[in-house]
Amino acid sequence: EGNANRCGIVPLKVADALTVLFHFRQVRKREFFMCSILGVLDIKTDPVELRKKALELSRLMRHRGPDWSGIYANEKAILAHERLSIVDVNTGAQPLYNKAHTHILAVNGEIHNHQALRQQYGDRYAFQTGSDCEVILALYQEKGPEFLDDLRGMFAFALYDSEKDAYLIGRDHLGIIPLYMGYDEHGNLYVASEMKALVPVCRTIKEFPAGSYLWSKDGEIREYYRRDWFGYDAVKDNVTDKEALREALEESVKSHLMSDVPYGVLLSGGLDSSVISAITKKFAARRVEDDERSEAWWPQLHSFAVGLEGAPDLKAAQEVAEHLGTVHHEIHFTVQEGLDAIRDVIYHIETYDVTTIRASTPMYLMSRKIKAMGIKMVLSGEGSDEVFGGYLYFHKAPNAKELHEETVRKLLALHQYDCARANKAMSAWGVEARVPFLDKKFLDVAMRINP
């Protein structure tokens, strides 16, 4: 992160983001909870034994949700949940139910526009909790399975309708939250937040596609996330509005700050994390949950940087932290400590990709220190290099069309790399990572910039 601007190579889209940085001196706050889910659907064997197995498998992901466990089970479906409490700490236990207990939901995610959706559907749906994710049940009651594009946030869920004996599985627009599926030898369908929960029972495992849903009555996975800016023709004649970009990013960060627990920011010293930290500092003193009517009970923003002692990025991060006035924590590790952690990193990240492991190791080590300080949620700068063409090779793009198409390709592949790394490395220690650059509403502004 930040390599492009430190080397003096600033493609047009990054230059626009750099302009945004100079407008920021401060930041804001909001709510959510990170968890794990496990579902067993299309049940064809003894549900009593499957319930025992589901609890055993769900336990393998308890690092993601160490605060509480919950399970729903009948002869047709099993939904298990491990909860990390960040929003609605006292009443947001899962699975969630509608009032009649006929719609059951296990979800890992945050819905940024939940307040607007509550107002829209509150006269037709009886909300049972303060959870931001309960709006999924309200939307399902109102629209059936075709509502996912109404959600703004990051999520992966399994919903069971006992009246229709039907289920709905869905994942957010870019796959920020991980989700996998597989079948056992008897044909039972399993879905889980991490592959390690499926390995003991499933013959084959595949990633559930980002921006898609599976409605059992259809029997096929359908893509719901499509945007005109996927193609160059939709952006080639646009006029760049820097003010609109600035406002969209500020609003995105603010929407990611809903939280009932202490939070912080990851600060590497590069442009991406510095911008996110600056905006967060602007809003951190007041609670965004009540439109800033009350002071935040955790007003001091903490920032975190990790690296080998003497690394230049640590110096850059310290300078940014001093400028912003954050309570800064510099976390050091040795090469040997990094090597010693690799086996654990591979277990949690669930890949042998060398680049991903290398990038995940410092984040994994840092996450442990963050959790020890009582921080449960952090904001991170993943996605900006893909959105703004920040990688060094982007400046060699032969033309604007190919530059834009490459940014779209990289963005839509993030679920396999940066999103998985940030989510799994942090959740290994029960910390949630939020990524404002990948907000759906912000992308609709940033990705329409004429490159």
C-alpha positions in Angstrom: 0.0 0.0 0.0 1.3 3.4 -0.9 4.2 2.1 -3.0 2.9 4.0 -6.1 2.8 7.5 -4.5 6.1 7.0 -2.5 7.8 6.1 -5.8 6.4 9.2 -7.5 4.2 7.2 -9.9 0.7 8.5 -9.4 -1.8 7.3 -12.1 -4.8 9.6 -12.6 -7.2 7.8 -10.3 -4.7 7.8 -7.5 -4.0 11.4 -8.1 -7.7 12.1 -7.6 -7.6 10.2 -4.3 -4.5 12.1 -3.3 -6.4 15.4 -3.8 -9.0 14.0 -1.5 -6.5 13.4 1.3 -5.7 17.2 1.5 -9.3 17.9 2.4 -9.2 15.6 5.5 -7.9 16.4 8.9 -10.4 14.4 11.1 -13.2 11.4 11.2 -16.6 9.4 12.6 -18.4 6.2 13.9 -21.2 3.3 13.6 -22.3 -0.5 14.3 -22.0 -4.4 13.4 -20.9 -7.9 14.5 -18.4 -10.4 13.0 -19.2 -14.1 13.4 -19.1 -17.4 11.7 -22.0 -19.4 10.2 -22.5 -23.0 9.4 -25.6 -24.5 7.7 -26.7 -28.0 6.8 -29.5 -28.0 4.2 -31.2 -30.5 1.9 -30.9 -32.9 4.8 -31.1 -36.6 3.7 -29.7 -38.3 6.8 -30.5 -38.5 10.6 -31.0 -34.8 11.7 -30.1 -35.7 15.3 -26.7 -36.9 14.4 -26.2 -34.0 11.9 -27.0 -31.5 14.7 -24.2 -33.0 16.8 -21.9 -32.9 13.8 -22.9 -29.3 13.1 -22.0 -28.2 16.6 -18.6 -29.9 16.2 -17.9 -28.3 12.9 -19.0 -24.8 14.0 -16.7 -25.1 17.0 -13.8 -25.1 14.5 -14.6 -21.5 13.7 -15.1 -20.2 17.2 -12.1 -17.9 16.9 -14.3 -15.8 14.6 -17.1 -15.6 17.2 -15.9 -16.3 20.7 -18.7 -14.4 22.5 -21.7 -16.7 22.1 -22.9 -19.8 20.2 -26.4 -20.5 18.9 -28.1 -23.2 16.8 -31.4 -23.9 15.1 -32.3 -27.4 14.0 -35.2 -29.4 12.7 -35.5 -32.4 10.4 -34.9 -30.2 7.3 -32.3 -27.6 8.2 -29.6 -26.8 10.7 -28.1 -23.3 11.2 -25.3 -22.8 13.7 -23.7 -19.5 14.6 -20.6 -18.3 16.5 -20.9 -14.6 17.5 -18.4 -11.8 18.0 -20.5 -9.0 19.6 -19.9 -5.6 18.1 -23.4 -4.2 17.7 -26.4 -4.8 19.9 -24.2 -6.7 22.4 -27.0 -7.8 24.7 -29.8 -8.9 22.4 -28.3 -9.7 19.0 -27.7 -13.4 19.5 -28.2 -15.6 16.5 -29.8 -17.3 14.7 -32.3 -14.5 14.2 -36.0 -15.3 13.9 -39.1 -13.5 12.7 -41.9 -13.1 15.2 -43.6 -16.4 14.1 -40.3 -18.2 14.2 -40.9 -19.5 10.7 -38.0 -17.6 9.1 -34.6 -18.4 10.6 -31.4 -16.5 9.7 -27.7 -17.1 10.4 -25.6 -14.2 9.1 -22.0 -13.0 9.3 -22.1 -9.3 8.3 -22.9 -5.7 8.6 -25.7 -3.8 6.9 -24.8 -0.2 6.6 -28.3 1.0 5.5 -30.2 -1.0 8.1 -31.6 2.2 9.7 -33.2 3.3 6.5 -34.5 -0.2 5.8 -36.0 -0.4 9.4 -37.9 2.8 8.8 -39.1 1.6 5.4 -40.4 -1.8 6.5 -41.0 -1.2 10.2 -44.8 -0.9 9.7 -44.9 -4.3 8.0 -42.4 -6.3 9.9 -42.2 -6.7 13.7 -38.5 -6.4 14.5 -37.4 -8.6 17.4 -33.9 -7.3 18.0 -31.6 -4.3 17.5 -29.4 -6.2 15.2 -28.6 -4.5 11.9 -28.8 -7.8 10.1 -32.5 -8.4 11.0 -33.5 -6.3 8.1 -32.6 -9.3 5.9 -35.6 -11.1 7.4 -37.8 -8.0 6.8 -36.7 -7.8 3.2 -37.3 -11.5 2.7 -40.8 -11.3 4.1 -41.5 -8.4 1.7 -39.8 -9.4 -1.5 -38.9 -13.1 -1.3 -35.4 -14.0 -2.5 -34.8 -11.1 -4.9 -33.7 -8.4 -2.4 -30.0 -8.7 -2.0 -29.1 -5.6 -4.1 -31.1 -3.6 -1.6 -28.5 -4.3 1.0 -25.5 -2.1 1.4 -22.8 -3.7 3.5 -20.7 -6.9 3.8 -22.4 -10.2 4.6 -22.8 -13.9 4.1 -26.0 -15.6 5.3 -28.1 -18.7 5.2 -31.9 -18.2 5.7 -34.4 -21.1 6.2 -38.1 -20.7 5.6 -39.9 -23.5 7.5 -43.3 -22.7 6.0 -42.0 -23.2 2.4 -39.3 -25.7 3.4 -36.9 -23.5 1.3 -33.6 -21.9 1.9 -31.7 -18.8 0.7 -28.0 -18.4 0.7 -26.4 -15.0 -0.2 -23.1 -13.2 -0.2 -22.2 -9.5 -0.5 -21.4 -7.7 -3.7 -17.6 -8.3 -3.7 -17.3 -11.3 -1.4 -15.8 -9.2 1.5 -17.2 -11.8 3.9 -16.0 -15.4 3.1 -18.5 -18.2 2.3 -18.0 -21.8 1.1 -20.2 -24.7 0.2 -19.9 -28.4 -0.3 -21.8 -31.7 -0.2 -21.1 -34.8 1.9 -21.3 -38.4 0.6 -25.1 -38.5 1.3 -25.9 -35.3 -0.6 -26.4 -33.1 2.4 -25.5 -29.5 1.6 -23.1 -27.6 3.9 -22.3 -23.9 3.9 -19.7 -22.3 6.2 -17.7 -19.2 6.7 -14.4 -21.1 6.5 -13.3 -24.2 4.6 -11.9 -25.8 7.7 -15.5 -26.5 8.9 -16.3 -28.4 5.7 -13.1 -30.4 5.2 -14.1 -33.2 7.7 -17.4 -33.9 5.9 -17.4 -32.6 2.3 -15.9 -34.5 -0.6 -15.7 -31.3 -2.6 -15.6 -27.7 -1.5 -16.0 -24.5 -3.5 -16.3 -20.8 -2.8 -19.8 -19.4 -2.9 -19.7 -16.7 -5.7 -19.5 -13.1 -4.6 -22.5 -10.9 -5.5 -24.7 -14.0 -5.9 -27.5 -15.9 -4.1 -28.9 -19.5 -4.2 -32.7 -19.9 -3.8 -33.5 -23.6 -3.3 -36.8 -23.3 -5.2 -34.7 -22.4 -8.3 -31.9 -24.7 -7.6 -29.2 -22.6 -9.2 -26.9 -19.8 -8.1 -27.9 -16.4 -9.6 -25.7 -13.3 -9.9 -27.4 -10.1 -8.6 -24.5 -7.6 -8.5 -24.0 -6.0 -11.9 -23.1 -2.3 -12.6 -22.8 -0.3 -15.8 -19.2 0.7 -14.9 -18.2 -2.9 -15.4 -17.8 -1.7 -19.0 -15.6 1.2 -20.2 -18.4 2.7 -22.3 -20.3 3.8 -19.2 -17.4 5.9 -17.9 -15.4 7.1 -20.9 -17.2 10.4 -21.2 -17.7 11.2 -17.5 -16.4 14.4 -15.9 -14.5 13.7 -12.6 -16.2 15.4 -9.6 -13.6 15.5 -6.8 -16.0 16.9 -4.3 -18.5 14.1 -5.0 -15.7 11.6 -4.5 -14.6 13.2 -1.2 -18.2 13.2 0.1 -18.7 9.6 -1.0 -15.6 8.4 0.8 -16.4 10.3 4.0 -19.9 8.9 4.0 -18.5 5.4 3.5 -16.1 5.6 6.4 -18.8 7.1 8.6 -21.2 4.2 7.7 -18.5 1.7 8.7 -18.1 3.2 12.2 -21.3 1.9 13.9 -20.0 0.0 16.9 -20.9 -0.7 20.5 -17.3 -1.7 21.3 -13.9 0.0 21.1 -12.4 0.2 17.5 -9.3 1.4 15.8 -7.6 1.9 12.4 -4.8 0.1 10.7 -2.2 2.7 9.6 0.7 1.6 7.4 1.8 5.1 6.5 0.7 4.8 2.9 -2.0 6.9 1.2 -4.8 4.4 1.5 -4.7 3.8 5.3 -3.8 7.5 6.0 -7.0 8.7 4.2 -9.1 6.2 6.1 -7.5 7.1 9.4 -7.9 10.8 8.7 -11.6 10.5 8.0 -12.1 8.2 11.0 -10.5 10.7 13.3 -12.9 13.3 12.0 -15.9 11.4 13.3 -14.5 9.5 16.2 -15.5 11.9 18.9 -19.3 11.5 18.4 -21.5 8.5 18.1 -22.7 8.1 14.5 -25.5 5.7 15.7 -27.5 8.7 16.9 -26.4 11.2 14.2 -23.7 12.6 16.6 -26.1 13.8 19.2 -24.0 12.2 21.9 -20.3 11.9 22.7 -18.5 8.7 21.9 -17.8 6.7 25.0 -14.5 5.7 23.4 -13.4 9.1 21.8 -9.7 8.5 21.5 -8.9 6.8 18.2 -6.2 4.2 18.3 -4.1 3.4 15.3 -1.9 0.3 14.7 1.1 -0.3 12.5 3.2 -3.5 12.3 6.6 -4.3 10.8 10.2 -5.2 11.4 12.0 -2.8 13.7 13.3 0.2 11.7 11.1 -0.4 8.7 10.4 2.8 6.8 6.7 2.2 6.7 6.7 2.4 10.5 8.3 5.9 10.4 5.7 7.0 7.9 2.8 5.7 10.0 4.2 7.4 13.1 4.3 10.8 11.2 0.7 10.4 10.0 -0.4 9.4 13.5 1.3 12.4 15.1 -0.4 14.7 12.5 -3.8 13.2 13.1 -3.5 12.9 16.9 -4.3 9.2 17.2 -3.1 7.0 20.1 -0.6 5.1 18.0 0.7 1.6 18.6 3.8 0.3 16.8 4.0 -3.4 16.8 7.3 -5.1 16.0 8.1 -8.7 15.0 11.2 -10.5 14.0 11.8 -12.6 10.9 11.9 -15.7 13.1 8.6 -14.8 14.7 7.1 -14.4 11.2 8.5 -17.8 10.2 7.2 -19.4 13.4 3.7 -18.1 12.7 3.5 -19.4 9.1 1.8 -22.7 9.9 -0.9 -20.9 11.9 -1.3 -18.3 9.2 -1.9 -21.0 6.6 -4.4 -22.7 8.8 -6.4 -19.5 9.3 -6.0 -18.0 5.8 -6.7 -21.3 4.1 -4.4 -20.9 1.2 -0.8 -21.8 0.1 -0.6 -18.7 -2.2 2.9 -17.3 -1.3 1.9 -13.6 -1.8 -1.2 -13.9 0.4 0.7 -15.7 3.1 3.5 -13.1 3.1 1.0 -10.3 3.4 -1.1 -12.1 6.0 1.6 -12.9 8.5 2.2 -9.3 9.8 -1.6 -8.7 9.9 -2.1 -12.0 11.8 0.6 -11.1 14.4 -0.8 -7.5 14.7 -4.3 -8.8 15.2 -3.3 -10.7 18.3 -1.9 -7.6 19.9 -5.0 -5.6 18.9 -7.3 -8.2 20.6 -5.2 -8.2 23.7 -5.9 -4.4 24.0 -9.6 -5.0 24.0 -10.2 -3.7 20.4 -12.7 -5.8 18.5 -13.0 -3.8 15.2 -10.6 -2.0 12.9 -10.9 -0.1 9.7 -8.5 -0.9 6.9 -7.5 0.4 3.5 -8.0 -2.7 1.3 -9.3 -2.1 -2.2 -8.0 1.4 -2.9 -5.2 0.2 -5.2 -7.7 -1.7 -7.3 -10.2 1.1 -7.4 -7.7 3.9 -8.1 -5.1 2.0 -10.1 -2.5 2.2 -7.4 -0.2 -0.7 -8.4 3.0 0.2 -10.1 2.2 -1.7 -13.3 -0.9 0.4 -13.9 1.1 3.3 -15.2 2.1 1.2 -18.1 -1.5 0.7 -19.3 -1.6 1.3 -23.0 -4.8 3.3 -22.9 -7.7 4.4 -20.7 -9.9 1.6 -21.7 -7.5 -1.1 -20.7 -6.7 0.7 -17.5 -10.4 0.8 -16.5 -11.0 -2.9 -17.5 -8.0 -4.0 -15.4 -9.2 -2.1 -12.3 -12.6 -3.8 -12.7 -11.0 -7.2 -13.1 -8.8 -6.7 -10.1 -11.7 -5.4 -8.0 -14.0 -8.4 -8.8 -11.2 -10.8 -7.9 -10.5 -9.3 -4.5 -12.5 -11.9 -2.7 -9.8 -14.4 -3.4 -6.9 -12.3 -2.1 -7.0 -9.1 -0.1 -10.6 -9.5 1.2 -9.9 -13.1 2.4 -6.6 -12.0 3.9 -8.0 -9.1 5.9 -11.0 -11.0 7.1 -9.4 -14.2 8.1 -6.1 -12.8 9.5 -8.0 -10.5 11.8 -10.8 -12.9 12.7 -8.2 -15.5 13.7 -8.0 -13.5 16.9 -11.7 -12.4 17.1 -11.1 -9.0 15.5 -13.3 -7.6 12.6 -11.8 -5.7 9.7 -13.9 -3.2 7.8 -13.0 -1.9 4.4 -14.6 1.4 3.4 -13.0 1.6 0.0 -15.1 -1.4 -1.0 -18.5 0.1 0.0 -21.0 -0.5 -2.7 -22.2 3.1 -2.7 -18.7 4.5 -2.8 -17.8 2.2 -5.7 -20.6 3.6 -7.8 -18.9 7.0 -7.5 -15.2 6.0 -7.7 -15.5 3.5 -10.5 -17.3 5.9 -12.7 -14.3 8.2 -12.8 -13.1 8.7 -16.4 -9.6 7.2 -16.3 
